C-alpha cells in the first residue's frame, strides 16, 4: 500500500529550519527499509498558481487556492504494509521535521 504523507507547516508557528541533517538521516532509513518512493519540499505558497479550466477558457490565479495559516510544505510517498506502519513512521517524521504530518492512503 502506498501513502501520501503531507508535511504541514504553520505561518504563525513555523517549523524549525535546522532539521535538514535529521530529515536526511530519516530519509536514508526510509530508503534502506524499503518505504521510500518519493519526497520533495515545496516552494512558498506565494509561488503557487491555481489553474481552473472548467469554463470556456483557462483561468490562472496567482497564489494559493485557499488562504490559511497552515500550508503544504512538502510531501513524501511511502510504501508500507499497512496504516499502522505508516502512522508509526509519520510519528517519527513529525518529530524529525518539527511539523505536523498528514497520512492518506492512495486508492
DSSP file (Angstrom, degrees, kcal/mol; ACC not computed):
  #  RESIDUE AA STRUCTURE BP1 BP2  ACC     N-H-->O    O-->H-N    N-H-->O    O-->H-N    TCO  KAPPA ALPHA  PHI   PSI    X-CA   Y-CA   Z-CA
    1    1 A X              0   0    0      0, 0.0    79,-2.7     0, 0.0     2,-0.3   0.000 360.0 360.0 360.0 139.0    0.0    0.0    0.0
    2    2 A X  E     -A   79   0A   0     77,-0.2   104,-2.4   104,-0.2     2,-0.4  -0.837 360.0-160.2-108.2 148.5    1.2    3.5   -0.8
    3    3 A X  E     -AB  78 105A   0     75,-2.5    75,-2.2    -2,-0.3     2,-0.6  -0.976  17.3-136.7-129.7 137.3    0.6    6.6    1.3
    4    4 A X  E     -AB  77 104A   0    100,-3.3   100,-2.4    -2,-0.4     2,-0.6  -0.846  24.4-164.2 -87.3 122.8    0.7   10.3    0.6
    5    5 A X  E     -AB  76 103A   0     71,-2.8    71,-2.3    -2,-0.6     2,-0.4  -0.933   4.1-160.6-116.0 109.4    2.4   11.9    3.5
    6    6 A X  E     -AB  75 102A   0     96,-2.8    96,-2.4    -2,-0.6     2,-0.6  -0.749  10.5-144.6 -97.1 134.1    1.9   15.6    3.7
    7    7 A X  E     -AB  74 101A   0     67,-3.0    66,-3.1    -2,-0.4    67,-1.0  -0.875  19.2-158.3 -96.4 118.2    4.2   17.9    5.7
    8    8 A X  E     -AB  72 100A   0     92,-2.9    92,-1.3    -2,-0.6     2,-0.2  -0.871   9.4-172.9-105.3 121.6    2.1   20.7    7.2
    9    9 A X  E     -A   71   0A   0     62,-2.7    62,-2.1    -2,-0.6     2,-0.4  -0.635  14.8-137.8-106.0 170.2    3.7   24.0    8.2
   10   10 A X  E     -A   70   0A   0     60,-0.2     3,-0.5    -2,-0.2    60,-0.2  -0.989   4.9-151.8-135.0 121.9    2.2   26.9   10.0
   11   11 A X  S    S+     0   0    0     58,-3.7     3,-0.4    -2,-0.4    59,-0.1   0.790 101.1  46.9 -65.4 -27.3    2.8   30.6    9.1
   12   12 A X  S    S+     0   0    0     57,-0.3    -1,-0.2     1,-0.2    58,-0.1   0.688 131.3  19.2 -87.5 -18.3    2.1   31.7   12.7
   13   13 A X  S    S-     0   0    0     -3,-0.5    -1,-0.2    56,-0.2    -3,-0.2  -0.479  87.2-168.5-147.1  68.4    4.3   29.0   14.3
   14   14 A X        -     0   0    0     -3,-0.4    -3,-0.1    -5,-0.1     3,-0.1  -0.175  26.1-104.2 -66.7 153.3    6.7   27.7   11.5
   15   15 A X        -     0   0    0      1,-0.1    83,-0.1    85,-0.0    84,-0.1  -0.264  47.6 -88.7 -66.3 161.7    8.8   24.6   11.9
   16   16 A X        -     0   0    0     82,-0.2     3,-0.4     1,-0.1    -1,-0.1  -0.426  23.2-145.3 -75.5 149.3   12.5   25.0   12.6
   17   17 A X  S >  S+     0   0    0      1,-0.2     3,-0.5    -2,-0.1    -1,-0.1   0.434  86.7  78.3 -92.0  -0.8   14.9   25.3    9.7
   18   18 A X  T 3   +     0   0    0      1,-0.2     3,-0.3     2,-0.1     4,-0.2   0.198  68.3  91.0 -93.0  17.2   17.8   23.4   11.4
   19   19 A X  T 3>  +     0   0    0     -3,-0.4     4,-2.7     1,-0.2     3,-0.5   0.492  49.1 103.4 -92.7  -4.6   16.2   20.0   10.8
   20   20 A X  H <> S+     0   0    0     -3,-0.5     4,-2.7     1,-0.2     5,-0.2   0.856  80.6  49.4 -53.2 -45.3   17.9   19.1    7.5
   21   21 A X  H  > S+     0   0    0     -3,-0.3     4,-2.0     1,-0.2    -1,-0.2   0.907 114.5  46.2 -62.0 -38.5   20.5   16.7    8.8
   22   22 A X  H  > S+     0   0    0     -3,-0.5     4,-2.3    -4,-0.2    -2,-0.2   0.895 112.8  49.3 -68.7 -39.4   17.8   14.8   10.8
   23   23 A X  H  X S+     0   0    0     -4,-2.7     4,-2.8    73,-0.2    -2,-0.2   0.909 110.1  51.5 -66.0 -41.4   15.5   14.7    7.8
   24   24 A X  H  X S+     0   0    0     -4,-2.7     4,-2.2    -5,-0.3    -2,-0.2   0.913 110.7  47.9 -61.3 -43.1   18.3   13.4    5.6
   25   25 A X  H  X S+     0   0    0     -4,-2.0     4,-1.9     2,-0.2    -1,-0.2   0.905 111.9  49.9 -64.4 -41.5   19.1   10.6    8.1
   26   26 A X  H  X S+     0   0    0     -4,-2.3     4,-2.3     1,-0.2    -2,-0.2   0.922 110.4  50.3 -62.1 -44.3   15.4    9.7    8.3
   27   27 A X  H  X S+     0   0    0     -4,-2.8     4,-2.3     1,-0.2    -2,-0.2   0.894 107.4  53.8 -61.7 -40.0   15.1    9.6    4.5
   28   28 A X  H  X S+     0   0    0     -4,-2.2     4,-2.5     1,-0.2    -1,-0.2   0.887 109.5  48.5 -61.6 -38.5   18.1    7.3    4.3
   29   29 A X  H  X S+     0   0    0     -4,-1.9     4,-2.4     2,-0.2     6,-0.2   0.895 108.3  53.6 -68.9 -39.3   16.4    5.0    6.8
   30   30 A X  H  <>S+     0   0    0     -4,-2.3     5,-2.4     2,-0.2     6,-1.3   0.919 111.7  46.4 -58.8 -42.6   13.2    5.1    4.8
   31   31 A X  H ><5S+     0   0    0     -4,-2.3     3,-1.3     4,-0.2    -2,-0.2   0.947 112.8  48.5 -63.6 -49.3   15.2    4.1    1.7
   32   32 A X  H 3<5S+     0   0    0     -4,-2.5    -1,-0.2     1,-0.3    -2,-0.2   0.839 113.1  48.1 -61.3 -34.7   17.1    1.3    3.5
   33   33 A X  T 3<5S-     0   0    0     -4,-2.4    -1,-0.3    -5,-0.1    -2,-0.2   0.426 115.5-113.2 -89.6   1.0   13.9   -0.1    4.9
   34   34 A X  T < 5S+     0   0    0     -3,-1.3    -3,-0.2    -4,-0.4    -2,-0.1   0.649  87.6 110.3  81.4  15.2   12.1   -0.1    1.6
   35   35 A X      < +     0   0    0     -5,-2.4    44,-2.5    -6,-0.2    -4,-0.2   0.714  47.9 101.6 -92.5 -22.5    9.5    2.6    2.5
   36   36 A X  E     +C   78   0A   0     -6,-1.3    42,-0.2    42,-0.2     3,-0.1  -0.428  25.3 146.5 -70.4 129.8   10.8    5.4    0.2
   37   37 A X  E    S-     0   0A   0     40,-1.7     2,-0.3     1,-0.4    41,-0.2   0.564  71.2 -26.4-119.3 -48.9    9.0    6.1   -3.1
   38   38 A X  E     -C   77   0A   0     39,-1.5    39,-2.9     2,-0.0    -1,-0.4  -0.979  53.8-177.8-163.2 154.0    9.4    9.8   -3.5
   39   39 A X  E     +C   76   0A   0     -2,-0.3     2,-0.3    37,-0.3    37,-0.2  -0.977   8.0 163.3-155.0 153.1    9.8   13.0   -1.5
   40   40 A X  E     -C   75   0A   0     35,-2.5    35,-2.6    -2,-0.3     2,-0.2  -0.903  28.7-129.7-168.8 142.3   10.0   16.7   -2.2
   41   41 A X  E     -C   74   0A   0     -2,-0.3     2,-0.3    33,-0.2    33,-0.3  -0.577  29.7-132.7 -86.6 157.9    9.8   20.1   -0.5
   42   42 A X        -     0   0    0     31,-3.0     3,-0.1    -2,-0.2    -2,-0.0  -0.846  15.0-110.5-115.3 149.2    7.6   22.8   -1.9
   43   43 A X        -     0   0    0     -2,-0.3    -1,-0.1     1,-0.2     5,-0.0  -0.228  56.0 -73.9 -64.8 163.5    8.2   26.5   -2.6
   44   44 A X    >   -     0   0    0      1,-0.1     3,-2.2     2,-0.1     4,-0.2  -0.175  46.1-107.6 -57.6 154.6    6.3   29.0   -0.5
   45   45 A X  G >  S+     0   0    0      1,-0.3     3,-1.8     2,-0.2    -1,-0.1   0.748 115.6  71.8 -59.8 -24.4    2.6   29.5   -1.2
   46   46 A X  G 3  S+     0   0    0      1,-0.3    -1,-0.3    17,-0.1    17,-0.3   0.734  93.5  56.8 -62.9 -20.5    3.4   32.9   -2.8
   47   47 A X  G <  S+     0   0    0     -3,-2.2    -1,-0.3    15,-0.1    -2,-0.2   0.472  86.8 110.7 -88.2  -2.6    4.9   30.9   -5.7
   48   48 A X    <   -     0   0    0     -3,-1.8    15,-2.8    -4,-0.2     2,-0.4  -0.378  47.6-165.5 -75.9 150.2    1.7   28.9   -6.3
   49   49 A X  E     -D   62   0B   0     13,-0.2     2,-0.5    -2,-0.1    13,-0.2  -0.995  10.6-146.9-132.3 129.6   -0.6   29.3   -9.4
   50   50 A X  E     -D   61   0B   0     11,-3.1    11,-2.5    -2,-0.4     2,-0.5  -0.840  10.9-159.8 -96.8 130.0   -4.1   27.9   -9.5
   51   51 A X  E     -D   60   0B   0     -2,-0.5     2,-0.5     9,-0.2     9,-0.2  -0.951  10.1-179.1-112.2 124.2   -5.3   26.8  -12.9
   52   52 A X  E     +D   59   0B   0      7,-2.6     7,-2.5    -2,-0.5     3,-0.3  -0.937  12.8 163.1-125.9 107.2   -9.1   26.4  -13.5
   53   53 A X        +     0   0    0     -2,-0.5     5,-0.2     5,-0.2    -1,-0.1  -0.157  42.0 111.0-114.9  37.3  -10.1   25.2  -16.9
   54   54 A X  S    S+     0   0    0      3,-0.1    -1,-0.2     5,-0.1     4,-0.1   0.613  75.3  52.4 -83.8 -12.7  -13.7   24.2  -16.1
   55   55 A X  S    S-     0   0    0      2,-0.4     3,-0.1    -3,-0.3     4,-0.0  -0.029 113.0 -70.2-102.4-152.9  -15.1   27.0  -18.2
   56   56 A X  S    S+     0   0    0      1,-0.1     2,-0.3    -2,-0.1    -3,-0.0   0.824 117.6  24.9 -74.0 -32.6  -14.6   28.2  -21.8
   57   57 A X  S    S-     0   0    0     -5,-0.1    -2,-0.4     0, 0.0    -1,-0.1  -0.966  91.7-100.6-132.2 146.9  -11.1   29.5  -21.2
   58   58 A X        -     0   0    0     -2,-0.3     2,-0.5    -5,-0.2    -5,-0.2  -0.438  33.3-150.5 -65.9 140.1   -8.4   28.5  -18.6
   59   59 A X  E     -D   52   0B   0     -7,-2.5    -7,-2.6    -2,-0.1     2,-0.5  -0.963   6.7-161.0-113.9 127.3   -8.2   30.9  -15.7
   60   60 A X  E     -D   51   0B   0     -2,-0.5     2,-0.4    -9,-0.2    -9,-0.2  -0.924   8.1-174.0-109.5 129.8   -4.8   31.4  -13.9
   61   61 A X  E     -D   50   0B   0    -11,-2.5   -11,-3.1    -2,-0.5     2,-0.1  -0.988  20.7-128.8-127.1 127.9   -4.8   32.9  -10.5
   62   62 A X  E    S+D   49   0B   0     -2,-0.4   -13,-0.2   -13,-0.2   -15,-0.1  -0.418  70.6  25.2 -70.6 147.6   -1.6   33.8   -8.5
   63   63 A X  S    S-     0   0    0    -15,-2.8   -13,-0.2   -17,-0.3   -17,-0.1  -0.132 101.7 -35.7  91.1 173.8   -1.2   32.5   -5.0
   64   64 A X        -     0   0    0      1,-0.1   -14,-0.1   -15,-0.1     3,-0.1  -0.249  48.9-122.7 -70.4 157.0   -2.7   29.5   -3.2
   65   65 A X  S    S+     0   0    0      1,-0.2     2,-0.4   -16,-0.1    -1,-0.1   0.883 100.0  31.2 -63.4 -41.0   -6.2   28.2   -3.7
   66   66 A X  S    S-     0   0    0      2,-0.0     2,-0.5     0, 0.0    -1,-0.2  -0.975  79.0-134.1-123.7 132.4   -7.1   28.7   -0.1
   67   67 A X        +     0   0    0     -2,-0.4     2,-0.3    -3,-0.1     3,-0.1  -0.754  46.3 146.2 -82.1 125.4   -5.7   31.3    2.3
   68   68 A X        -     0   0    0     -2,-0.5   -57,-0.1     1,-0.1    -4,-0.1  -0.988  59.5-124.2-156.4 154.4   -4.8   29.6    5.5
   69   69 A X  S    S+     0   0    0     -2,-0.3   -58,-3.7   -59,-0.1     2,-0.3   0.793 101.3  63.0 -73.2 -26.1   -2.2   29.9    8.3
   70   70 A X  E     +A   10   0A   0    -60,-0.2     2,-0.3   -59,-0.1   -60,-0.2  -0.752  69.4 172.8 -97.1 147.2   -1.3   26.2    7.6
   71   71 A X  E     -A    9   0A   0    -62,-2.1   -62,-2.7    -2,-0.3     2,-0.6  -0.982  40.6 -94.0-150.9 159.6    0.1   25.1    4.3
   72   72 A X  E     +A    8   0A   0     -2,-0.3   -64,-0.2   -64,-0.2     3,-0.1  -0.667  38.7 173.8 -78.0 115.6    1.6   22.2    2.5
   73   73 A X  E     -     0   0A   0    -66,-3.1   -31,-3.0    -2,-0.6     2,-0.3   0.665  60.4 -27.9 -98.0 -21.0    5.4   22.4    2.9
   74   74 A X  E     -AC   7  41A   0    -67,-1.0   -67,-3.0   -33,-0.3     2,-0.3  -0.974  55.5-131.6-179.6 172.3    6.4   19.1    1.3
   75   75 A X  E     -AC   6  40A   0    -35,-2.6   -35,-2.5    -2,-0.3     2,-0.3  -0.978   6.0-165.4-141.5 153.0    5.4   15.5    0.6
   76   76 A X  E     -AC   5  39A   0    -71,-2.3   -71,-2.8    -2,-0.3     2,-0.5  -0.928  12.0-150.6-121.9 155.0    6.6   12.0    0.9
   77   77 A X  E     -AC   4  38A   0    -39,-2.9   -40,-1.7    -2,-0.3   -39,-1.5  -0.992  25.2-172.2-120.8 123.2    5.2    9.0   -0.8
   78   78 A X  E     -AC   3  36A   0    -75,-2.2   -75,-2.5    -2,-0.5     2,-0.5  -0.836  23.4-141.3-115.9 150.8    5.8    5.9    1.3
   79   79 A X  E     +A    2   0A   0    -44,-2.5     2,-0.3    -2,-0.3   -77,-0.2  -0.953  35.1 161.4-103.4 126.7    5.3    2.2    0.7
   80   80 A X        -     0   0    0    -79,-2.7     3,-0.1    -2,-0.5   -46,-0.0  -0.994  46.7-126.1-146.9 148.3    4.1    0.4    3.9
   81   81 A X  S    S-     0   0    0     -2,-0.3     2,-0.3     1,-0.1    -1,-0.1   0.789  89.3 -10.4 -67.1 -26.4    2.4   -2.9    4.6
   82   82 A X  S  > S-     0   0    0    -81,-0.1     4,-1.9     1,-0.1     3,-0.3  -0.971  75.5 -91.1-162.4 173.1   -0.5   -1.2    6.5
   83   83 A X  H  > S+     0   0    0     -2,-0.3     4,-2.9     1,-0.2     5,-0.2   0.844 117.3  61.4 -63.2 -35.7   -1.7    2.0    8.0
   84   84 A X  H  > S+     0   0    0      1,-0.2     4,-2.0     2,-0.2    -1,-0.2   0.910 106.5  45.4 -59.7 -42.2   -0.2    1.2   11.4
   85   85 A X  H  > S+     0   0    0     -3,-0.3     4,-2.4     2,-0.2    -1,-0.2   0.924 113.1  50.6 -65.9 -44.2    3.3    1.1   10.0
   86   86 A X  H  X S+     0   0    0     -4,-1.9     4,-2.3     1,-0.2    -2,-0.2   0.898 111.2  48.5 -61.0 -40.7    2.6    4.4    8.0
   87   87 A X  H  X S+     0   0    0     -4,-2.9     4,-2.1     2,-0.2    -1,-0.2   0.871 109.4  51.9 -69.1 -36.3    1.4    6.1   11.2
   88   88 A X  H  X S+     0   0    0     -4,-2.0     4,-1.6    -5,-0.2    -2,-0.2   0.916 111.9  46.8 -64.4 -42.0    4.4    5.0   13.2
   89   89 A X  H  X S+     0   0    0     -4,-2.4     4,-2.7     1,-0.2    -2,-0.2   0.893 109.9  54.4 -64.8 -38.9    6.7    6.4   10.5
   90   90 A X  H  X S+     0   0    0     -4,-2.3     4,-2.6     2,-0.2    -2,-0.2   0.868 103.8  54.9 -63.6 -36.6    4.6    9.6   10.5
   91   91 A X  H  X S+     0   0    0     -4,-2.1     4,-1.6     2,-0.2    -1,-0.2   0.912 111.5  44.8 -62.7 -41.3    5.1   10.0   14.2
   92   92 A X  H  X S+     0   0    0     -4,-1.6     4,-2.8     2,-0.2    -2,-0.2   0.920 112.1  52.4 -65.8 -43.2    8.8    9.8   13.7
   93   93 A X  H  X S+     0   0    0     -4,-2.7     4,-2.9     1,-0.2     5,-0.2   0.898 106.6  53.1 -60.7 -41.6    8.6   12.2   10.7
   94   94 A X  H  X>S+     0   0    0     -4,-2.6     4,-1.0     1,-0.2     5,-1.0   0.905 112.5  44.5 -60.8 -42.3    6.7   14.7   12.7
   95   95 A X  H  <5S+     0   0    0     -4,-1.6    -2,-0.2    -5,-0.2    -1,-0.2   0.922 114.6  49.3 -66.4 -44.6    9.4   14.7   15.4
   96   96 A X  H  <5S+     0   0    0     -4,-2.8   -73,-0.2     1,-0.2    -2,-0.2   0.913 121.8  31.2 -64.6 -45.0   12.2   14.8   12.9
   97   97 A X  H  <5S-     0   0    0     -4,-2.9    -1,-0.2     2,-0.2    -2,-0.2   0.474 100.1-129.6 -98.2   0.3   11.0   17.7   10.8
   98   98 A X  T  <5S+     0   0    0     -4,-1.0     2,-0.3    -5,-0.2   -82,-0.2   0.874  71.9 103.0  57.1  41.9    9.2   19.5   13.7
   99   99 A X  S   <S-     0   0    0     -5,-1.0    -1,-0.2    -6,-0.2    -2,-0.2  -0.943  78.8 -89.8-144.0 164.4    5.9   19.9   11.7
  100  100 A X  E     -B    8   0A   0    -92,-1.3   -92,-2.9    -2,-0.3     2,-0.4  -0.470  39.6-151.2 -73.7 151.6    2.5   18.2   11.6
  101  101 A X  E     -B    7   0A   0    -94,-0.2     2,-0.4    -2,-0.1   -94,-0.2  -0.986   7.4-160.1-128.6 134.8    2.1   15.3    9.2
  102  102 A X  E     -B    6   0A   0    -96,-2.4   -96,-2.8    -2,-0.4     2,-0.5  -0.961   8.7-159.3-113.5 133.4   -1.0   14.1    7.4
  103  103 A X  E     +B    5   0A   0     -2,-0.4     2,-0.4   -98,-0.2   -98,-0.2  -0.950  14.9 170.8-115.4 126.6   -1.2   10.5    6.2
  104  104 A X  E     -B    4   0A   0   -100,-2.4  -100,-3.3    -2,-0.5     2,-0.2  -0.990  26.7-131.7-136.4 127.5   -3.6    9.4    3.4
  105  105 A X  E     -B    3   0A   0     -2,-0.4  -102,-0.2  -102,-0.2     2,-0.2  -0.482  24.2-118.7 -74.4 146.4   -3.7    6.1    1.6
  106  106 A X              0   0    0   -104,-2.4  -104,-0.2    -2,-0.2    -1,-0.1  -0.560 360.0 360.0 -75.4 149.1   -3.8    6.1   -2.2
  107  107 A X              0   0    0     -2,-0.2    -1,-0.1  -106,-0.1    -2,-0.0   0.450 360.0 360.0 -79.2 360.0   -6.9    4.4   -3.6
